[in-house]
Amino acid sequence: MLQIVQGMYFRPVPLTDTLHRGIFYTNLRAFREQTLTFVFGRLLPSTTFDGPRTFTVEAREQLEAQSPSGTLEVLAATSGDQLLDEVAAVVAFCTKATCVRDHDMARRLISAQQGEERNRRGPASLLRQTFDATVILTDEGVADLERFTRSLLGLQRKSYEAVIRAIRQIVDATLIVDEDAALAYTLMVAALESLGQASESEPAVWEDYDPSKRHRIDAATQGLDDVVRARIESAVLANEHHGLQRQFVAFVLDHVEPSFYRNEAVGAIRPIKTTELPNALRQAYSIRSRTVHALERLAREVWMAGDRADTALLDTGIVLSLEGLSRLSRHVVRRFVERAPQGVDSTFNYRSALPGIMPGRWAAQYWIGRAEGFNRDTAAEYFDGMLTYLIEGLSKRSETGLVDMSPVLESIEGTALGLSKREDRLAMAGIMTVWNTVAPPDRRRRLKPKLAKRFEADLAEPSMVSFAIGMVLGRPIEWSTEDMQLLSDARWKERLGNKPAPLPMRVDAALHILLADRLLHEGSKTKALGELGRAVETVPGLAPLIEFEQAIERGEDPVLNLGRFVLGEAEFIGAASTASHRPESDEGQPGEVRSD
């Protein structure tokens, strides 16, 4: 948000103008308590001498007042919370001070006493300066904050987003060092790792791999030609967690400059040596992994010493302490900002990043009639949308249940015969069949004989499209139990995958209910209960269906009206036979509704 309001992504149109102010509690103290002006706005320090101080962050938010279509923008301003929080995070990051909204948090974190090391307790004993009673904001510090912020705001969008996320995470991590040291450590490592993901890294080489594992693989591949061995080594490196660790270590080392060991290390306690850093980074990444995956605690030596040193000694060697990792994180982020490309990203749509806006999917009736996005890959979504809205009409929850789909139908007529695979045509056949059944007679399509015969053949074999048509239009399902079992298993497996073809969930459940009914009549109660279990888990929490399942388990013989169930009615138990499925329509004819 901080970058967006600077205007670099705005068109030359009128802008809204909103001034946001927020009070933050801090240990920062500026000379002369004068108002400080920055590229993002102003900081107005308080004149408090005792306890946590306050400053007011003042930031101006500008947004385009006119939408790309020429109408007034719906969003004239945001709450300002994200903008002010980003400003406060940048201030805390650059000054290595505390800037929080909550007064109680500030009192808990910031040391109440000025003075020597022996007086330090709590967070102030873990990190240098960050929680000291007073952090002086010098003129040099003000100039540094302005320079850094200008560089940050000038980054290309991808780099900016990576940096602002890392900054906020590093600052948030410092606020919990005394509550959960392991989590604070992990968050700082993750912040650096995220920056590494946003930049290019050198590919891993075989010599970087764990020597013990490498020797075993080398022995196993001995005698193979060099090309085969190289392919095996590349595959191992690509799949190993070690590859992520190596990328992390390489990224950080690449962004550590001589100043880290020179002027920035002045005043540091036990600063890390350049020869110790690679192994310390590997251990830091391992700590992060063990914390995330095994919930291991951070070794006491890393955070309990209380001397605010950069390093600690473990059996595994020198490791970075919380203070050392904090200092390193700030150094790496600054180097990343200095090197990252500056400029405007022409592909970035700033509206997508505004707070308080959530993308949502249009209801089916608003898009199923549009052919712009229709093709063989999206046909299943259109079929699902058509059935979803039709069910609303059949159940009287919608006035019609139909929209004009002429453009989509024309696309089907023009492309379906050119598709050689049945699965590519199935959803199209379903759309056309449903339309020509429920649409008013004068709106139905007259298909070419070849296309009509092709669609009829496609739908003759068992498929979820054929089943859905039967359920919604009240047509009998005359397949064998074996065919239905195969379809049920295939559909369940498909739904466990990443991108199953969408269908109304009660249609999916109906397949399992109908198959369960068949199995019960054949005496296969165990298999029937398995199918009923699938049905219940397809529409979780549906009390009548759960009661139906429990009744079957008890050996009772309840009745479920499958037609009412598919139409989404609340009462579907005890009204009709499971095998009787024929939803009524506006005209009293099965499956036919009016279209506007």
SULFENNOR-V439520 format. One record per residue. N is the residue number from 0. RES is the residue in one letter. PSI is psi in whole degrees, 0 to 359 (none if undefined). NEAR is the number of other C-alpha atoms within 10 Angstrom. D_FIRST is the distance of its C-alpha to the first C-alpha in whole Angstrom. Layout:
BEGIN
[[N	RES	PSI	NEAR	D_FIRST] [N	RES	PSI	NEAR	D_FIRST]]
END
This chain:
BEGIN
[[0	M	323	21	0] [1	L	322	22	4] [2	Q	321	23	5] [3	I	315	19	5] [4	V	351	19	6] [5	Q	344	17	9] [6	G	3	16	11] [7	M	344	14	12] [8	Y	12	19	12] [9	F	152	16	13] [10	R	166	13	17] [11	P	70	9	19] [12	V	167	13	19] [13	P	147	12	19] [14	L	147	16	16] [15	T	160	15	15] [16	D	114	15	14] [17	T	132	16	14] [18	L	120	12	14] [19	H	140	19	13] [20	R	143	18	15] [21	G	145	16	15] [22	I	130	21	18] [23	F	142	22	18] [24	Y	138	23	22] [25	T	167	30	23] [26	N	8	28	25] [27	L	142	27	24] [28	R	122	22	27] [29	A	146	21	26] [30	F	141	10	30] [31	R	1	8	31] [32	E	38	13	28] [33	Q	158	12	26] [34	T	134	14	23] [35	L	127	13	21] [36	T	132	13	19] [37	F	175	17	16] [38	V	330	13	14] [39	F	345	22	11] [40	G	224	16	14] [41	R	152	17	16] [42	L	127	22	18] [43	L	98	17	21] [44	P	154	23	23] [45	S	175	18	26] [46	T	22	14	30] [47	T	140	12	30] [48	F	328	9	33] [49	D	140	10	34] [50	G	186	17	31] [51	P	136	26	28] [52	R	175	22	26] [53	T	153	23	23] [54	F	151	23	21] [55	T	125	19	18] [56	V	127	22	15] [57	E	117	21	14] [58	A	137	23	11] [59	R	130	18	11] [60	E	122	25	9] [61	Q	138	20	10] [62	L	157	26	11] [63	E	132	23	14] [64	A	351	19	17] [65	Q	131	19	19] [66	S	165	13	18] [67	P	336	11	20] [68	S	356	7	23] [69	G	355	9	23] [70	T	169	9	23] [71	L	139	12	21] [72	E	143	15	17] [73	V	320	9	17] [74	L	111	16	14] [75	A	333	16	14] [76	A	156	19	12] [77	T	178	18	10] [78	S	339	12	11] [79	G	352	19	9] [80	D	312	14	10] [81	Q	320	15	7] [82	L	310	24	5] [83	L	323	24	9] [84	D	324	20	10] [85	E	320	18	8] [86	V	312	24	10] [87	A	322	24	13] [88	A	318	23	13] [89	V	319	21	13] [90	V	312	22	15] [91	A	321	22	17] [92	F	312	23	17] [93	C	323	18	18] [94	T	352	21	21] [95	K	52	21	22] [96	A	184	26	22] [97	T	130	28	21] [98	C	102	30	18] [99	V	158	21	18] [100	R	333	15	18] [101	D	122	12	22] [102	H	320	16	25] [103	D	322	11	27] [104	M	317	14	25] [105	A	317	23	25] [106	R	325	16	29] [107	R	322	13	29] [108	L	317	26	27] [109	I	132	25	28] [110	S	138	24	32] [111	A	348	19	34] [112	Q	139	14	36] [113	Q	153	11	37] [114	G	203	11	39] [115	E	175	7	40] [116	E	324	12	39] [117	R	342	9	42] [118	N	356	12	40] [119	R	136	20	37] [120	R	159	15	36] [121	G	218	17	34] [122	P	326	23	30] [123	A	341	24	31] [124	S	354	25	34] [125	L	323	27	32] [126	L	135	25	29] [127	R	135	23	30] [128	Q	319	19	28] [129	T	320	29	25] [130	F	17	28	27] [131	D	156	23	30] [132	A	324	25	31] [133	T	132	25	30] [134	V	115	18	27] [135	I	125	15	28] [136	L	97	16	25] [137	T	171	14	27] [138	D	323	11	27] [139	E	322	9	27] [140	G	321	14	24] [141	V	315	17	22] [142	A	321	12	22] [143	D	318	14	21] [144	L	318	20	18] [145	E	316	18	17] [146	R	313	13	19] [147	F	316	17	17] [148	T	318	21	13] [149	R	318	15	14] [150	S	317	16	15] [151	L	314	24	12] [152	L	340	22	10] [153	G	356	20	13] [154	L	153	22	13] [155	Q	152	18	14] [156	R	316	22	11] [157	K	317	14	13] [158	S	320	20	14] [159	Y	313	21	10] [160	E	319	17	10] [161	A	318	20	13] [162	V	315	24	13] [163	I	327	22	10] [164	R	316	15	12] [165	A	317	24	15] [166	I	312	25	14] [167	R	324	19	13] [168	Q	321	20	16] [169	I	315	28	18] [170	V	316	26	17] [171	D	323	16	18] [172	A	320	23	21] [173	T	332	27	23] [174	L	348	21	22] [175	I	17	16	25] [176	V	329	22	27] [177	D	342	17	30] [178	E	316	11	30] [179	D	88	13	29] [180	A	321	22	30] [181	A	318	25	30] [182	L	319	21	27] [183	A	315	25	25] [184	Y	315	29	27] [185	T	319	22	26] [186	L	322	20	22] [187	M	318	27	22] [188	V	317	26	24] [189	A	325	19	22] [190	A	316	22	19] [191	L	321	25	21] [192	E	321	20	23] [193	S	324	16	19] [194	L	321	22	19] [195	G	326	21	22] [196	Q	334	14	22] [197	A	3	14	19] [198	S	162	13	22] [199	E	144	10	25] [200	S	158	14	28] [201	E	142	9	32] [202	P	151	12	34] [203	A	150	17	36] [204	V	158	12	40] [205	W	328	13	43] [206	E	341	8	43] [207	D	345	12	40] [208	Y	153	18	41] [209	D	119	10	43] [210	P	320	11	46] [211	S	318	8	48] [212	K	322	9	46] [213	R	319	16	47] [214	H	322	12	51] [215	R	318	10	51] [216	I	321	15	50] [217	D	320	14	51] [218	A	322	9	55] [219	A	333	11	54] [220	T	7	15	53] [221	Q	134	10	56] [222	G	342	9	58] [223	L	156	11	56] [224	D	163	9	55] [225	D	324	11	52] [226	V	315	9	50] [227	V	316	11	50] [228	R	320	17	49] [229	A	322	13	46] [230	R	320	11	45] [231	I	315	15	46] [232	E	319	18	44] [233	S	319	15	41] [234	A	319	11	41] [235	V	315	17	41] [236	L	321	19	38] [237	A	328	14	36] [238	N	348	10	37] [239	E	141	11	37] [240	H	330	11	34] [241	H	328	18	35] [242	G	321	18	33] [243	L	319	18	30] [244	Q	317	19	31] [245	R	319	21	33] [246	Q	318	19	29] [247	F	310	24	28] [248	V	316	23	30] [249	A	319	18	31] [250	F	312	22	27] [251	V	313	23	27] [252	L	324	15	30] [253	D	337	13	29] [254	H	17	18	26] [255	V	120	20	29] [256	E	166	12	30] [257	P	330	10	33] [258	S	334	10	31] [259	F	327	19	31] [260	Y	358	15	34] [261	R	256	9	35] [262	N	329	10	33] [263	E	339	14	31] [264	A	353	15	33] [265	V	126	10	35] [266	G	346	9	36] [267	A	149	18	35] [268	I	125	15	37] [269	R	55	14	39] [270	P	148	21	36] [271	I	145	23	36] [272	K	158	12	38] [273	T	328	12	37] [274	T	341	8	40] [275	E	340	14	39] [276	L	316	18	35] [277	P	313	17	35] [278	N	324	16	37] [279	A	324	22	35] [280	L	320	23	32] [281	R	319	17	34] [282	Q	323	19	35] [283	A	319	22	31] [284	Y	323	22	30] [285	S	321	16	34] [286	I	316	23	33] [287	R	316	24	29] [288	S	317	18	31] [289	R	327	16	34] [290	T	317	17	31] [291	V	315	13	30] [292	H	333	9	33] [293	A	0	10	35] [294	L	36	13	34] [295	E	148	14	36] [296	R	156	13	35] [297	L	138	20	35] [298	A	138	14	38] [299	R	327	11	39] [300	E	337	14	39] [301	V	335	25	36] [302	W	353	25	35] [303	M	349	16	38] [304	A	323	13	39] [305	G	9	18	37] [306	D	3	18	38] [307	R	33	24	34] [308	A	159	23	36] [309	D	335	25	34] [310	T	163	25	36] [311	A	156	22	38] [312	L	121	12	42] [313	L	175	12	42] [314	D	333	6	45] [315	T	359	9	43] [316	G	193	11	42] [317	I	132	18	39] [318	V	158	26	36] [319	L	135	27	33] [320	S	180	28	32] [321	L	318	27	29] [322	E	317	27	29] [323	G	320	23	30] [324	L	324	21	27] [325	S	314	24	25] [326	R	318	21	26] [327	L	318	22	26] [328	S	316	22	23] [329	R	321	20	21] [330	H	313	18	24] [331	V	318	21	23] [332	V	318	23	19] [333	R	319	19	20] [334	R	323	16	22] [335	F	316	23	20] [336	V	321	20	17] [337	E	326	14	21] [338	R	337	11	22] [339	A	150	19	19] [340	P	140	15	19] [341	Q	156	17	17] [342	G	178	12	16] [343	V	134	13	15] [344	D	109	13	15] [345	S	343	9	17] [346	T	354	7	17] [347	F	127	13	13] [348	N	106	11	12] [349	Y	335	17	9] [350	R	331	13	10] [351	S	344	10	11] [352	A	4	12	7] [353	L	139	16	7] [354	P	155	15	8] [355	G	4	9	12] [356	I	127	11	13] [357	M	127	8	15] [358	P	144	6	17] [359	G	157	6	21] [360	R	134	7	24] [361	W	149	9	27] [362	A	151	11	30] [363	A	322	19	33] [364	Q	345	18	35] [365	Y	352	11	32] [366	W	344	17	32] [367	I	345	25	35] [368	G	359	20	37] [369	R	129	15	34] [370	A	355	17	36] [371	E	321	10	33] [372	G	12	13	32] [373	F	131	18	35] [374	N	184	17	37] [375	R	335	18	39] [376	D	332	11	36] [377	T	358	14	34] [378	A	323	24	38] [379	A	323	24	38] [380	E	320	18	35] [381	Y	320	26	36] [382	F	316	26	39] [383	D	315	23	37] [384	G	320	23	36] [385	M	314	26	39] [386	L	319	25	41] [387	T	314	21	38] [388	Y	324	22	38] [389	L	319	29	42] [390	I	323	24	43] [391	E	323	17	41] [392	G	316	23	43] [393	L	329	26	46] [394	S	1	21	45] [395	K	12	16	45] [396	R	345	14	42] [397	S	154	13	41] [398	E	324	15	43] [399	T	308	20	44] [400	G	2	25	42] [401	L	148	25	42] [402	V	163	19	40] [403	D	114	16	41] [404	M	23	19	41] [405	S	314	16	43] [406	P	321	14	41] [407	V	318	23	40] [408	L	322	18	44] [409	E	321	12	45] [410	S	320	15	42] [411	I	314	23	44] [412	E	330	19	48] [413	G	342	10	47] [414	T	335	13	45] [415	A	317	21	47] [416	L	341	14	50] [417	G	358	9	48] [418	L	122	11	47] [419	S	336	9	49] [420	K	135	11	48] [421	R	318	15	49] [422	E	335	13	45] [423	D	338	17	44] [424	R	342	23	46] [425	L	309	24	46] [426	A	323	28	43] [427	M	317	26	44] [428	A	321	27	47] [429	G	315	28	46] [430	I	312	24	44] [431	M	319	22	47] [432	T	315	19	49] [433	V	316	21	48] [434	W	313	22	47] [435	N	355	18	51] [436	T	319	15	52] [437	V	342	22	50] [438	A	154	21	49] [439	P	146	14	52] [440	P	323	9	55] [441	D	353	7	54] [442	R	358	14	50] [443	R	154	16	51] [444	R	139	16	51] [445	R	104	9	54] [446	L	151	13	54] [447	K	143	10	56] [448	P	320	9	59] [449	K	318	10	57] [450	L	319	15	54] [451	A	317	16	55] [452	K	322	11	57] [453	R	315	16	54] [454	F	320	23	52] [455	E	319	14	55] [456	A	321	13	56] [457	D	320	21	52] [458	L	351	21	52] [459	A	325	10	56] [460	E	151	13	55] [461	P	132	17	53] [462	S	163	20	49] [463	M	329	22	46] [464	V	313	24	46] [465	S	318	20	49] [466	F	316	24	49] [467	A	319	25	46] [468	I	315	21	48] [469	G	318	18	51] [470	M	314	25	49] [471	V	325	23	48] [472	L	359	25	51] [473	G	30	18	53] [474	R	144	18	55] [475	P	145	14	57] [476	I	108	16	56] [477	E	21	10	59] [478	W	161	12	58] [479	S	160	12	60] [480	T	322	16	58] [481	E	316	11	58] [482	D	319	14	56] [483	M	324	21	54] [484	Q	318	19	53] [485	L	318	14	52] [486	L	318	19	50] [487	S	314	21	49] [488	D	319	13	48] [489	A	318	14	47] [490	R	319	18	44] [491	W	317	16	43] [492	K	319	11	43] [493	E	318	13	41] [494	R	337	15	38] [495	L	346	10	38] [496	G	187	9	36] [497	N	321	7	33] [498	K	73	8	33] [499	P	151	13	36] [500	A	129	18	37] [501	P	143	14	36] [502	L	153	20	38] [503	P	134	19	39] [504	M	329	15	39] [505	R	337	21	42] [506	V	316	26	44] [507	D	315	24	43] [508	A	325	22	44] [509	A	325	22	47] [510	L	314	25	48] [511	H	324	28	49] [512	I	314	26	51] [513	L	319	22	53] [514	L	321	23	54] [515	A	320	26	54] [516	D	317	22	57] [517	R	314	20	59] [518	L	323	20	59] [519	L	317	16	60] [520	H	335	11	63] [521	E	0	11	64] [522	G	11	11	64] [523	S	73	13	61] [524	K	321	18	59] [525	T	313	13	57] [526	K	323	15	56] [527	A	316	25	55] [528	L	328	21	53] [529	G	318	13	51] [530	E	321	25	50] [531	L	324	27	50] [532	G	318	18	47] [533	R	320	20	45] [534	A	314	25	45] [535	V	320	22	44] [536	E	351	13	41] [537	T	329	19	40] [538	V	72	15	40] [539	P	142	11	39] [540	G	6	10	40] [541	L	101	12	42] [542	A	313	12	45] [543	P	323	15	48] [544	L	324	21	47] [545	I	316	17	47] [546	E	322	14	51] [547	F	315	20	52] [548	E	315	22	52] [549	Q	324	14	53] [550	A	319	13	56] [551	I	320	16	57] [552	E	325	14	57] [553	R	355	9	59] [554	G	11	9	61] [555	E	175	11	61] [556	D	67	10	61] [557	P	164	16	58] [558	V	134	15	57] [559	L	126	24	54] [560	N	102	20	53] [561	L	328	28	51] [562	G	311	24	51] [563	R	323	20	49] [564	F	311	19	47] [565	V	326	23	46] [566	L	1	24	45] [567	G	20	19	43] [568	E	150	11	45] [569	A	325	11	45] [570	E	111	12	49] [571	F	8	20	51] [572	I	130	19	53] [573	G	11	12	57] [574	A	332	13	57] [575	A	173	16	58] [576	S	149	14	59] [577	T	324	20	56] [578	A	347	16	58] [579	S	110	14	58] [580	H	103	23	55] [581	R	88	20	55] [582	P	140	23	52] [583	E	160	19	53] [584	S	178	18	52] [585	D	323	16	52] [586	E	1	10	55] [587	G	7	10	57] [588	Q	137	12	56] [589	P	126	19	55] [590	G	15	24	51] [591	E	130	25	51] [592	V	165	23	49] [593	R	155	17	49] [594	S	138	15	46] [595	D	none	10	45]]
END
